[in-house]
Amino acid sequence: MRGKPQYMVIDAHCDVLYQLETKGGSLKERPQGQLDLYRLKAGGVGAQFFALYTGAPHRALRALPSVL
């Protein structure tokens, strides 16, 4: 097979959801210094894992419902 090899880019950690929750915004916008849907597509990202922060009051099994 000739030409440019095709690789899937996978980003395994992203904190942007916390920023969107606390400061507002959308993945459709183009914020300074964070990712958005345009940049994911332009960068060829095929998979994105988002970090979820729950804070100290949410322990053990109570943390999952708080971030969902």
N, CA, C and O atoms as a Tripos MOL2 file, in Angstrom:
@<TRIPOS>MOLECULE
protein
  272   271    68     0     0
PROTEIN
NO_CHARGES

@<TRIPOS>ATOM
      1 N           0.8400   -1.1770    0.0000 N.3       1 MET1
      2 CA          0.0000    0.0000    0.0000 C.3       1 MET1
      3 C           0.8850    1.2390    0.0000 C.2       1 MET1
      4 O           1.7190    1.4090    0.8890 O.2       1 MET1
      5 N           0.7090    2.0850   -0.9730 N.am      2 ARG2
      6 CA          1.5180    3.2950   -1.0850 C.3       2 ARG2
      7 C           0.7730    4.4810   -0.4930 C.2       2 ARG2
      8 O          -0.4410    4.4550   -0.2890 O.2       2 ARG2
      9 N           1.5490    5.5160   -0.2270 N.am      3 GLY3
     10 CA          0.9390    6.7330    0.3020 C.3       3 GLY3
     11 C           1.1550    6.8640    1.7960 C.2       3 GLY3
     12 O           1.9080    6.1080    2.4110 O.2       3 GLY3
     13 N           0.4940    7.8130    2.3400 N.am      4 LYS4
     14 CA          0.6160    8.1370    3.7570 C.3       4 LYS4
     15 C          -0.0640    7.0690    4.6170 C.2       4 LYS4
     16 O          -1.2230    6.7350    4.3700 O.2       4 LYS4
     17 N           0.6390    6.5220    5.6310 N.am      5 PRO5
     18 CA          0.0010    5.5260    6.4970 C.3       5 PRO5
     19 C          -1.1190    6.1520    7.3180 C.2       5 PRO5
     20 O          -1.0410    7.3230    7.6910 O.2       5 PRO5
     21 N          -2.1350    5.3920    7.5940 N.am      6 GLN6
     22 CA         -3.2750    5.8660    8.3710 C.3       6 GLN6
     23 C          -3.1960    5.3210    9.7920 C.2       6 GLN6
     24 O          -3.1190    4.1100    9.9990 O.2       6 GLN6
     25 N          -3.2140    6.2080   10.7490 N.am      7 TYR7
     26 CA         -3.1940    5.8410   12.1620 C.3       7 TYR7
     27 C          -4.3360    6.5430   12.8780 C.2       7 TYR7
     28 O          -4.6840    7.6760   12.5430 O.2       7 TYR7
     29 N          -4.9140    5.8780   13.8540 N.am      8 MET8
     30 CA         -5.9340    6.5050   14.6800 C.3       8 MET8
     31 C          -5.2480    7.2000   15.8550 C.2       8 MET8
     32 O          -4.4630    6.5820   16.5740 O.2       8 MET8
     33 N          -5.5430    8.4700   16.0450 N.am      9 VAL9
     34 CA         -5.0270    9.2160   17.1870 C.3       9 VAL9
     35 C          -5.9920    9.0190   18.3460 C.2       9 VAL9
     36 O          -7.1970    9.2200   18.1970 O.2       9 VAL9
     37 N          -5.4590    8.6210   19.5100 N.am     10 ILE10
     38 CA         -6.2720    8.4240   20.7090 C.3      10 ILE10
     39 C          -5.7170    9.3140   21.8130 C.2      10 ILE10
     40 O          -4.5500    9.1920   22.1870 O.2      10 ILE10
     41 N          -6.5540   10.2100   22.3330 N.am     11 ASP11
     42 CA         -6.1760   11.0760   23.4490 C.3      11 ASP11
     43 C          -6.7750   10.4550   24.7060 C.2      11 ASP11
     44 O          -7.9950   10.3390   24.8230 O.2      11 ASP11
     45 N          -5.9240   10.0560   25.6410 N.am     12 ALA12
     46 CA         -6.3770    9.2840   26.7970 C.3      12 ALA12
     47 C          -6.7230   10.1270   28.0190 C.2      12 ALA12
     48 O          -7.0490    9.5590   29.0620 O.2      12 ALA12
     49 N          -6.6680   11.4540   27.9390 N.am     13 HIS13
     50 CA         -7.0290   12.2690   29.1000 C.3      13 HIS13
     51 C          -7.3660   13.6850   28.6540 C.2      13 HIS13
     52 O          -6.5830   14.3290   27.9550 O.2      13 HIS13
     53 N          -8.5290   14.1590   29.0620 N.am     14 CYS14
     54 CA         -8.9500   15.5130   28.7170 C.3      14 CYS14
     55 C          -9.8250   16.0560   29.8400 C.2      14 CYS14
     56 O         -10.7740   15.3950   30.2590 O.2      14 CYS14
     57 N          -9.5130   17.2570   30.3310 N.am     15 ASP15
     58 CA        -10.2550   17.8770   31.4330 C.3      15 ASP15
     59 C         -11.3030   18.8860   30.9670 C.2      15 ASP15
     60 O         -11.8640   19.5930   31.8030 O.2      15 ASP15
     61 N         -11.5830   18.9800   29.6970 N.am     16 VAL16
     62 CA        -12.4430   20.0380   29.1830 C.3      16 VAL16
     63 C         -13.8780   19.9520   29.7050 C.2      16 VAL16
     64 O         -14.5340   20.9890   29.8060 O.2      16 VAL16
     65 N         -14.3920   18.7800   30.0370 N.am     17 LEU17
     66 CA        -15.7680   18.6810   30.5270 C.3      17 LEU17
     67 C         -15.9510   19.4190   31.8460 C.2      17 LEU17
     68 O         -16.9920   20.0360   32.0700 O.2      17 LEU17
     69 N         -14.9450   19.3610   32.7230 N.am     18 TYR18
     70 CA        -15.0110   20.0940   33.9930 C.3      18 TYR18
     71 C         -15.0650   21.5960   33.7260 C.2      18 TYR18
     72 O         -15.8370   22.3140   34.3610 O.2      18 TYR18
     73 N         -14.2520   22.0670   32.7950 N.am     19 GLN19
     74 CA        -14.2540   23.4900   32.4500 C.3      19 GLN19
     75 C         -15.6020   23.9000   31.8690 C.2      19 GLN19
     76 O         -16.1210   24.9630   32.2120 O.2      19 GLN19
     77 N         -16.1680   23.0870   31.0090 N.am     20 LEU20
     78 CA        -17.4680   23.4130   30.4210 C.3      20 LEU20
     79 C         -18.5590   23.4470   31.4870 C.2      20 LEU20
     80 O         -19.4610   24.2810   31.4210 O.2      20 LEU20
     81 N         -18.4850   22.5510   32.4650 N.am     21 GLU21
     82 CA        -19.4800   22.5070   33.5410 C.3      21 GLU21
     83 C         -19.3610   23.7210   34.4580 C.2      21 GLU21
     84 O         -20.3760   24.2960   34.8510 O.2      21 GLU21
     85 N         -18.1360   24.1190   34.8030 N.am     22 THR22
     86 CA        -17.9480   25.2080   35.7610 C.3      22 THR22
     87 C         -17.9800   26.5930   35.1190 C.2      22 THR22
     88 O         -18.4470   27.5450   35.7440 O.2      22 THR22
     89 N         -17.4980   26.7230   33.8940 N.am     23 LYS23
     90 CA        -17.4130   28.0400   33.2450 C.3      23 LYS23
     91 C         -18.3990   28.2110   32.0980 C.2      23 LYS23
     92 O         -18.5410   29.3050   31.5530 O.2      23 LYS23
     93 N         -19.0760   27.1330   31.7360 N.am     24 GLY24
     94 CA        -20.0050   27.2020   30.6160 C.3      24 GLY24
     95 C         -19.2910   27.0190   29.2860 C.2      24 GLY24
     96 O         -18.0620   26.9710   29.2290 O.2      24 GLY24
     97 N         -20.0530   26.9210   28.2450 N.am     25 GLY25
     98 CA        -19.4740   26.7480   26.9220 C.3      25 GLY25
     99 C         -19.9880   25.4870   26.2610 C.2      25 GLY25
    100 O         -20.9070   24.8350   26.7570 O.2      25 GLY25
    101 N         -19.3860   25.1560   25.1460 N.am     26 SER26
    102 CA        -19.8170   24.0110   24.3540 C.3      26 SER26
    103 C         -18.6330   23.4630   23.5700 C.2      26 SER26
    104 O         -17.7070   24.2030   23.2390 O.2      26 SER26
    105 N         -18.6620   22.1840   23.2760 N.am     27 LEU27
    106 CA        -17.6220   21.5890   22.4310 C.3      27 LEU27
    107 C         -17.7190   22.0820   20.9900 C.2      27 LEU27
    108 O         -16.8030   21.8710   20.1960 O.2      27 LEU27
    109 N         -18.8300   22.7380   20.6540 N.am     28 LYS28
    110 CA        -18.9920   23.2900   19.3050 C.3      28 LYS28
    111 C         -18.3000   24.6440   19.1660 C.2      28 LYS28
    112 O         -18.0750   25.1110   18.0500 O.2      28 LYS28
    113 N         -17.9560   25.2860   20.3070 N.am     29 GLU29
    114 CA        -17.2680   26.5770   20.2840 C.3      29 GLU29
    115 C         -15.7680   26.3470   20.1740 C.2      29 GLU29
    116 O         -15.3100   25.2090   20.2730 O.2      29 GLU29
    117 N         -14.9910   27.4150   19.9710 N.am     30 ARG30
    118 CA        -13.5360   27.3000   19.8570 C.3      30 ARG30
    119 C         -12.8700   28.0470   21.0020 C.2      30 ARG30
    120 O         -12.3800   29.1570   20.7960 O.2      30 ARG30
    121 N         -12.8350   27.4740   22.2010 N.am     31 PRO31
    122 CA        -12.2220   28.1600   23.3470 C.3      31 PRO31
    123 C         -10.7040   28.2390   23.2200 C.2      31 PRO31
    124 O         -10.0940   27.4610   22.4870 O.2      31 PRO31
    125 N         -10.1020   29.1790   23.9360 N.am     32 GLN32
    126 CA         -8.6450   29.3140   23.9470 C.3      32 GLN32
    127 C          -8.0200   28.1610   24.7230 C.2      32 GLN32
    128 O          -8.3980   27.9170   25.8690 O.2      32 GLN32
    129 N          -7.0830   27.4560   24.1280 N.am     33 GLY33
    130 CA         -6.2780   26.4690   24.8330 C.3      33 GLY33
    131 C          -6.9390   25.1550   25.1850 C.2      33 GLY33
    132 O          -6.3020   24.3170   25.8240 O.2      33 GLY33
    133 N          -8.1760   24.9330   24.8030 N.am     34 GLN34
    134 CA         -8.8220   23.6560   25.0830 C.3      34 GLN34
    135 C          -9.2830   23.0400   23.7700 C.2      34 GLN34
    136 O          -9.1870   23.6580   22.7090 O.2      34 GLN34
    137 N          -9.7750   21.8390   23.8570 N.am     35 LEU35
    138 CA        -10.1990   21.1900   22.6240 C.3      35 LEU35
    139 C         -11.6440   21.4990   22.2960 C.2      35 LEU35
    140 O         -12.4030   21.9270   23.1650 O.2      35 LEU35
    141 N         -12.0200   21.2890   21.0790 N.am     36 ASP36
    142 CA        -13.3860   21.4250   20.6000 C.3      36 ASP36
    143 C         -13.5620   20.4290   19.4550 C.2      36 ASP36
    144 O         -12.6000   19.8010   19.0120 O.2      36 ASP36
    145 N         -14.7870   20.2930   18.9890 N.am     37 LEU37
    146 CA        -15.0630   19.3070   17.9410 C.3      37 LEU37
    147 C         -14.2780   19.5930   16.6630 C.2      37 LEU37
    148 O         -13.8310   18.6610   15.9940 O.2      37 LEU37
    149 N         -14.1040   20.8710   16.3150 N.am     38 TYR38
    150 CA        -13.3400   21.2220   15.1160 C.3      38 TYR38
    151 C         -11.8990   20.7250   15.2340 C.2      38 TYR38
    152 O         -11.3710   20.1200   14.3000 O.2      38 TYR38
    153 N         -11.2660   20.9770   16.3760 N.am     39 ARG39
    154 CA         -9.8690   20.5750   16.5600 C.3      39 ARG39
    155 C          -9.7190   19.0570   16.6230 C.2      39 ARG39
    156 O          -8.7320   18.5120   16.1290 O.2      39 ARG39
    157 N         -10.6860   18.3730   17.2250 N.am     40 LEU40
    158 CA        -10.6260   16.9070   17.2500 C.3      40 LEU40
    159 C         -10.6270   16.3550   15.8220 C.2      40 LEU40
    160 O          -9.8220   15.4910   15.4770 O.2      40 LEU40
    161 N         -11.5360   16.8640   15.0090 N.am     41 LYS41
    162 CA        -11.6320   16.3920   13.6230 C.3      41 LYS41
    163 C         -10.3860   16.7700   12.8270 C.2      41 LYS41
    164 O          -9.8360   15.9420   12.1010 O.2      41 LYS41
    165 N          -9.9400   18.0190   12.9630 N.am     42 ALA42
    166 CA         -8.7640   18.4860   12.2200 C.3      42 ALA42
    167 C          -7.5090   17.7150   12.6140 C.2      42 ALA42
    168 O          -6.6230   17.5030   11.7860 O.2      42 ALA42
    169 N          -7.4320   17.2970   13.8730 N.am     43 GLY43
    170 CA         -6.2650   16.5630   14.3510 C.3      43 GLY43
    171 C          -6.3340   15.0700   14.0960 C.2      43 GLY43
    172 O          -5.3970   14.3420   14.4260 O.2      43 GLY43
    173 N          -7.4260   14.6060   13.5150 N.am     44 GLY44
    174 CA         -7.5570   13.1860   13.2170 C.3      44 GLY44
    175 C          -7.7710   12.3200   14.4400 C.2      44 GLY44
    176 O          -7.4480   11.1320   14.4240 O.2      44 GLY44
    177 N          -8.3170   12.9010   15.5070 N.am     45 VAL45
    178 CA         -8.5480   12.1310   16.7300 C.3      45 VAL45
    179 C          -9.7070   11.1750   16.4920 C.2      45 VAL45
    180 O         -10.8090   11.5920   16.1360 O.2      45 VAL45
    181 N          -9.4460    9.8880   16.6930 N.am     46 GLY46
    182 CA        -10.4580    8.8670   16.4840 C.3      46 GLY46
    183 C         -11.1240    8.4110   17.7620 C.2      46 GLY46
    184 O         -12.1900    7.7960   17.7260 O.2      46 GLY46
    185 N         -10.4980    8.7120   18.9050 N.am     47 ALA47
    186 CA        -11.0670    8.3500   20.2040 C.3      47 ALA47
    187 C         -10.6030    9.3660   21.2370 C.2      47 ALA47
    188 O          -9.4350    9.7570   21.2490 O.2      47 ALA47
    189 N         -11.5160    9.7940   22.1040 N.am     48 GLN48
    190 CA        -11.2040   10.7740   23.1420 C.3      48 GLN48
    191 C         -11.7500   10.2730   24.4710 C.2      48 GLN48
    192 O         -12.9300    9.9360   24.5740 O.2      48 GLN48
    193 N         -10.8990   10.2240   25.4820 N.am     49 PHE49
    194 CA        -11.3150    9.8640   26.8310 C.3      49 PHE49
    195 C         -11.3750   11.1350   27.6600 C.2      49 PHE49
    196 O         -10.4060   11.8930   27.7020 O.2      49 PHE49
    197 N         -12.4970   11.3780   28.3170 N.am     50 PHE50
    198 CA        -12.6670   12.5720   29.1290 C.3      50 PHE50
    199 C         -12.5200   12.2350   30.6060 C.2      50 PHE50
    200 O         -13.0880   11.2560   31.0890 O.2      50 PHE50
    201 N         -11.7490   13.0580   31.3210 N.am     51 ALA51
    202 CA        -11.5930   12.9000   32.7660 C.3      51 ALA51
    203 C         -12.8230   13.4870   33.4520 C.2      51 ALA51
    204 O         -13.3550   14.5090   33.0190 O.2      51 ALA51
    205 N         -13.2720   12.8350   34.5260 N.am     52 LEU52
    206 CA        -14.4140   13.3170   35.2980 C.3      52 LEU52
    207 C         -13.9750   13.5360   36.7380 C.2      52 LEU52
    208 O         -13.4410   12.6250   37.3720 O.2      52 LEU52
    209 N         -14.1960   14.7420   37.2590 N.am     53 TYR53
    210 CA        -13.8110   15.0890   38.6210 C.3      53 TYR53
    211 C         -15.0610   15.1440   39.4840 C.2      53 TYR53
    212 O         -16.0440   15.7850   39.1120 O.2      53 TYR53
    213 N         -15.0340   14.4730   40.6430 N.am     54 THR54
    214 CA        -16.2110   14.4510   41.5060 C.3      54 THR54
    215 C         -16.0500   15.2550   42.7830 C.2      54 THR54
    216 O         -17.0580   15.6550   43.3650 O.2      54 THR54
    217 N         -14.8460   15.5100   43.2450 N.am     55 GLY55
    218 CA        -14.6430   16.2570   44.4830 C.3      55 GLY55
    219 C         -14.7150   15.3630   45.7020 C.2      55 GLY55
    220 O         -15.2000   14.2340   45.6250 O.2      55 GLY55
    221 N         -14.2380   15.8620   46.8220 N.am     56 ALA56
    222 CA        -14.1450   15.0790   48.0560 C.3      56 ALA56
    223 C         -15.4850   14.6090   48.6200 C.2      56 ALA56
    224 O         -15.5400   13.5030   49.1560 O.2      56 ALA56
    225 N         -16.5740   15.3890   48.5290 N.am     57 PRO57
    226 CA        -17.8330   14.9240   49.1340 C.3      57 PRO57
    227 C         -18.3940   13.6420   48.5120 C.2      57 PRO57
    228 O         -19.1830   12.9410   49.1460 O.2      57 PRO57
    229 N         -17.9980   13.3390   47.2980 N.am     58 HIS58
    230 CA        -18.5270   12.1600   46.6080 C.3      58 HIS58
    231 C         -17.5150   11.0220   46.7080 C.2      58 HIS58
    232 O         -16.4680   11.0600   46.0630 O.2      58 HIS58
    233 N         -17.8210   10.0380   47.4950 N.am     59 ARG59
    234 CA        -16.9080    8.9160   47.7080 C.3      59 ARG59
    235 C         -17.4850    7.6290   47.1300 C.2      59 ARG59
    236 O         -18.6990    7.4620   47.0100 O.2      59 ARG59
    237 N         -16.5940    6.7480   46.7850 N.am     60 ALA60
    238 CA        -16.9260    5.3790   46.3520 C.3      60 ALA60
    239 C         -18.0330    5.3690   45.3030 C.2      60 ALA60
    240 O         -17.9270    6.0560   44.2880 O.2      60 ALA60
    241 N         -19.0820    4.6060   45.5350 N.am     61 LEU61
    242 CA        -20.1280    4.4110   44.5280 C.3      61 LEU61
    243 C         -21.0010    5.6380   44.3170 C.2      61 LEU61
    244 O         -21.7080    5.7130   43.3120 O.2      61 LEU61
    245 N         -20.9740    6.6100   45.2390 N.am     62 ARG62
    246 CA        -21.7700    7.8260   45.0600 C.3      62 ARG62
    247 C         -21.1650    8.7560   44.0150 C.2      62 ARG62
    248 O         -21.8530    9.6530   43.5280 O.2      62 ARG62
    249 N         -19.9070    8.5670   43.6600 N.am     63 ALA63
    250 CA        -19.2460    9.4580   42.7100 C.3      63 ALA63
    251 C         -19.8000    9.3050   41.2920 C.2      63 ALA63
    252 O         -19.9590   10.3000   40.5840 O.2      63 ALA63
    253 N         -20.0890    8.0970   40.8780 N.am     64 LEU64
    254 CA        -20.5430    7.8760   39.5010 C.3      64 LEU64
    255 C         -21.8280    8.6350   39.1800 C.2      64 LEU64
    256 O         -21.8660    9.3350   38.1680 O.2      64 LEU64
    257 N         -22.8900    8.5320   39.9960 N.am     65 PRO65
    258 CA        -24.1010    9.2970   39.6710 C.3      65 PRO65
    259 C         -23.8760   10.8090   39.6560 C.2      65 PRO65
    260 O         -24.5640   11.5220   38.9260 O.2      65 PRO65
    261 N         -22.9300   11.3080   40.4450 N.am     66 SER66
    262 CA        -22.7080   12.7580   40.4860 C.3      66 SER66
    263 C         -22.1100   13.2890   39.1930 C.2      66 SER66
    264 O         -22.3630   14.4410   38.8420 O.2      66 SER66
    265 N         -21.3320   12.4990   38.4750 N.am     67 VAL67
    266 CA        -20.7350   12.9680   37.2240 C.3      67 VAL67
    267 C         -21.6020   12.6690   36.0100 C.2      67 VAL67
    268 O         -21.4310   13.2760   34.9520 O.2      67 VAL67
    269 N         -22.5250   11.7380   36.1620 N.am     68 LEU68
    270 CA        -23.4200   11.4230   35.0470 C.3      68 LEU68
    271 C         -24.5360   12.4340   35.0170 C.2      68 LEU68
    272 O         -25.4110   12.3610   34.1540 O.2      68 LEU68
@<TRIPOS>BOND
     1     1     2 1
     2     2     3 1
     3     3     4 2
     4     3     5 am
     5     5     6 1
     6     6     7 1
     7     7     8 2
     8     7     9 am
     9     9    10 1
    10    10    11 1
    11    11    12 2
    12    11    13 am
    13    13    14 1
    14    14    15 1
    15    15    16 2
    16    15    17 am
    17    17    18 1
    18    18    19 1
    19    19    20 2
    20    19    21 am
    21    21    22 1
    22    22    23 1
    23    23    24 2
    24    23    25 am
    25    25    26 1
    26    26    27 1
    27    27    28 2
    28    27    29 am
    29    29    30 1
    30    30    31 1
    31    31    32 2
    32    31    33 am
    33    33    34 1
    34    34    35 1
    35    35    36 2
    36    35    37 am
    37    37    38 1
    38    38    39 1
    39    39    40 2
    40    39    41 am
    41    41    42 1
    42    42    43 1
    43    43    44 2
    44    43    45 am
    45    45    46 1
    46    46    47 1
    47    47    48 2
    48    47    49 am
    49    49    50 1
    50    50    51 1
    51    51    52 2
    52    51    53 am
    53    53    54 1
    54    54    55 1
    55    55    56 2
    56    55    57 am
    57    57    58 1
    58    58    59 1
    59    59    60 2
    60    59    61 am
    61    61    62 1
    62    62    63 1
    63    63    64 2
    64    63    65 am
    65    65    66 1
    66    66    67 1
    67    67    68 2
    68    67    69 am
    69    69    70 1
    70    70    71 1
    71    71    72 2
    72    71    73 am
    73    73    74 1
    74    74    75 1
    75    75    76 2
    76    75    77 am
    77    77    78 1
    78    78    79 1
    79    79    80 2
    80    79    81 am
    81    81    82 1
    82    82    83 1
    83    83    84 2
    84    83    85 am
    85    85    86 1
    86    86    87 1
    87    87    88 2
    88    87    89 am
    89    89    90 1
    90    90    91 1
    91    91    92 2
    92    91    93 am
    93    93    94 1
    94    94    95 1
    95    95    96 2
    96    95    97 am
    97    97    98 1
    98    98    99 1
    99    99   100 2
   100    99   101 am
   101   101   102 1
   102   102   103 1
   103   103   104 2
   104   103   105 am
   105   105   106 1
   106   106   107 1
   107   107   108 2
   108   107   109 am
   109   109   110 1
   110   110   111 1
   111   111   112 2
   112   111   113 am
   113   113   114 1
   114   114   115 1
   115   115   116 2
   116   115   117 am
   117   117   118 1
   118   118   119 1
   119   119   120 2
   120   119   121 am
   121   121   122 1
   122   122   123 1
   123   123   124 2
   124   123   125 am
   125   125   126 1
   126   126   127 1
   127   127   128 2
   128   127   129 am
   129   129   130 1
   130   130   131 1
   131   131   132 2
   132   131   133 am
   133   133   134 1
   134   134   135 1
   135   135   136 2
   136   135   137 am
   137   137   138 1
   138   138   139 1
   139   139   140 2
   140   139   141 am
   141   141   142 1
   142   142   143 1
   143   143   144 2
   144   143   145 am
   145   145   146 1
   146   146   147 1
   147   147   148 2
   148   147   149 am
   149   149   150 1
   150   150   151 1
   151   151   152 2
   152   151   153 am
   153   153   154 1
   154   154   155 1
   155   155   156 2
   156   155   157 am
   157   157   158 1
   158   158   159 1
   159   159   160 2
   160   159   161 am
   161   161   162 1
   162   162   163 1
   163   163   164 2
   164   163   165 am
   165   165   166 1
   166   166   167 1
   167   167   168 2
   168   167   169 am
   169   169   170 1
   170   170   171 1
   171   171   172 2
   172   171   173 am
   173   173   174 1
   174   174   175 1
   175   175   176 2
   176   175   177 am
   177   177   178 1
   178   178   179 1
   179   179   180 2
   180   179   181 am
   181   181   182 1
   182   182   183 1
   183   183   184 2
   184   183   185 am
   185   185   186 1
   186   186   187 1
   187   187   188 2
   188   187   189 am
   189   189   190 1
   190   190   191 1
   191   191   192 2
   192   191   193 am
   193   193   194 1
   194   194   195 1
   195   195   196 2
   196   195   197 am
   197   197   198 1
   198   198   199 1
   199   199   200 2
   200   199   201 am
   201   201   202 1
   202   202   203 1
   203   203   204 2
   204   203   205 am
   205   205   206 1
   206   206   207 1
   207   207   208 2
   208   207   209 am
   209   209   210 1
   210   210   211 1
   211   211   212 2
   212   211   213 am
   213   213   214 1
   214   214   215 1
   215   215   216 2
   216   215   217 am
   217   217   218 1
   218   218   219 1
   219   219   220 2
   220   219   221 am
   221   221   222 1
   222   222   223 1
   223   223   224 2
   224   223   225 am
   225   225   226 1
   226   226   227 1
   227   227   228 2
   228   227   229 am
   229   229   230 1
   230   230   231 1
   231   231   232 2
   232   231   233 am
   233   233   234 1
   234   234   235 1
   235   235   236 2
   236   235   237 am
   237   237   238 1
   238   238   239 1
   239   239   240 2
   240   239   241 am
   241   241   242 1
   242   242   243 1
   243   243   244 2
   244   243   245 am
   245   245   246 1
   246   246   247 1
   247   247   248 2
   248   247   249 am
   249   249   250 1
   250   250   251 1
   251   251   252 2
   252   251   253 am
   253   253   254 1
   254   254   255 1
   255   255   256 2
   256   255   257 am
   257   257   258 1
   258   258   259 1
   259   259   260 2
   260   259   261 am
   261   261   262 1
   262   262   263 1
   263   263   264 2
   264   263   265 am
   265   265   266 1
   266   266   267 1
   267   267   268 2
   268   267   269 am
   269   269   270 1
   270   270   271 1
   271   271   272 2
@<TRIPOS>SUBSTRUCTURE
     1 MET1         2 RESIDUE 1 A MET
     2 ARG2         6 RESIDUE 1 A ARG
     3 GLY3        10 RESIDUE 1 A GLY
     4 LYS4        14 RESIDUE 1 A LYS
     5 PRO5        18 RESIDUE 1 A PRO
     6 GLN6        22 RESIDUE 1 A GLN
     7 TYR7        26 RESIDUE 1 A TYR
     8 MET8        30 RESIDUE 1 A MET
     9 VAL9        34 RESIDUE 1 A VAL
    10 ILE10       38 RESIDUE 1 A ILE
    11 ASP11       42 RESIDUE 1 A ASP
    12 ALA12       46 RESIDUE 1 A ALA
    13 HIS13       50 RESIDUE 1 A HIS
    14 CYS14       54 RESIDUE 1 A CYS
    15 ASP15       58 RESIDUE 1 A ASP
    16 VAL16       62 RESIDUE 1 A VAL
    17 LEU17       66 RESIDUE 1 A LEU
    18 TYR18       70 RESIDUE 1 A TYR
    19 GLN19       74 RESIDUE 1 A GLN
    20 LEU20       78 RESIDUE 1 A LEU
    21 GLU21       82 RESIDUE 1 A GLU
    22 THR22       86 RESIDUE 1 A THR
    23 LYS23       90 RESIDUE 1 A LYS
    24 GLY24       94 RESIDUE 1 A GLY
    25 GLY25       98 RESIDUE 1 A GLY
    26 SER26      102 RESIDUE 1 A SER
    27 LEU27      106 RESIDUE 1 A LEU
    28 LYS28      110 RESIDUE 1 A LYS
    29 GLU29      114 RESIDUE 1 A GLU
    30 ARG30      118 RESIDUE 1 A ARG
    31 PRO31      122 RESIDUE 1 A PRO
    32 GLN32      126 RESIDUE 1 A GLN
    33 GLY33      130 RESIDUE 1 A GLY
    34 GLN34      134 RESIDUE 1 A GLN
    35 LEU35      138 RESIDUE 1 A LEU
    36 ASP36      142 RESIDUE 1 A ASP
    37 LEU37      146 RESIDUE 1 A LEU
    38 TYR38      150 RESIDUE 1 A TYR
    39 ARG39      154 RESIDUE 1 A ARG
    40 LEU40      158 RESIDUE 1 A LEU
    41 LYS41      162 RESIDUE 1 A LYS
    42 ALA42      166 RESIDUE 1 A ALA
    43 GLY43      170 RESIDUE 1 A GLY
    44 GLY44      174 RESIDUE 1 A GLY
    45 VAL45      178 RESIDUE 1 A VAL
    46 GLY46      182 RESIDUE 1 A GLY
    47 ALA47      186 RESIDUE 1 A ALA
    48 GLN48      190 RESIDUE 1 A GLN
    49 PHE49      194 RESIDUE 1 A PHE
    50 PHE50      198 RESIDUE 1 A PHE
    51 ALA51      202 RESIDUE 1 A ALA
    52 LEU52      206 RESIDUE 1 A LEU
    53 TYR53      210 RESIDUE 1 A TYR
    54 THR54      214 RESIDUE 1 A THR
    55 GLY55      218 RESIDUE 1 A GLY
    56 ALA56      222 RESIDUE 1 A ALA
    57 PRO57      226 RESIDUE 1 A PRO
    58 HIS58      230 RESIDUE 1 A HIS
    59 ARG59      234 RESIDUE 1 A ARG
    60 ALA60      238 RESIDUE 1 A ALA
    61 LEU61      242 RESIDUE 1 A LEU
    62 ARG62      246 RESIDUE 1 A ARG
    63 ALA63      250 RESIDUE 1 A ALA
    64 LEU64      254 RESIDUE 1 A LEU
    65 PRO65      258 RESIDUE 1 A PRO
    66 SER66      262 RESIDUE 1 A SER
    67 VAL67      266 RESIDUE 1 A VAL
    68 LEU68      270 RESIDUE 1 A LEU
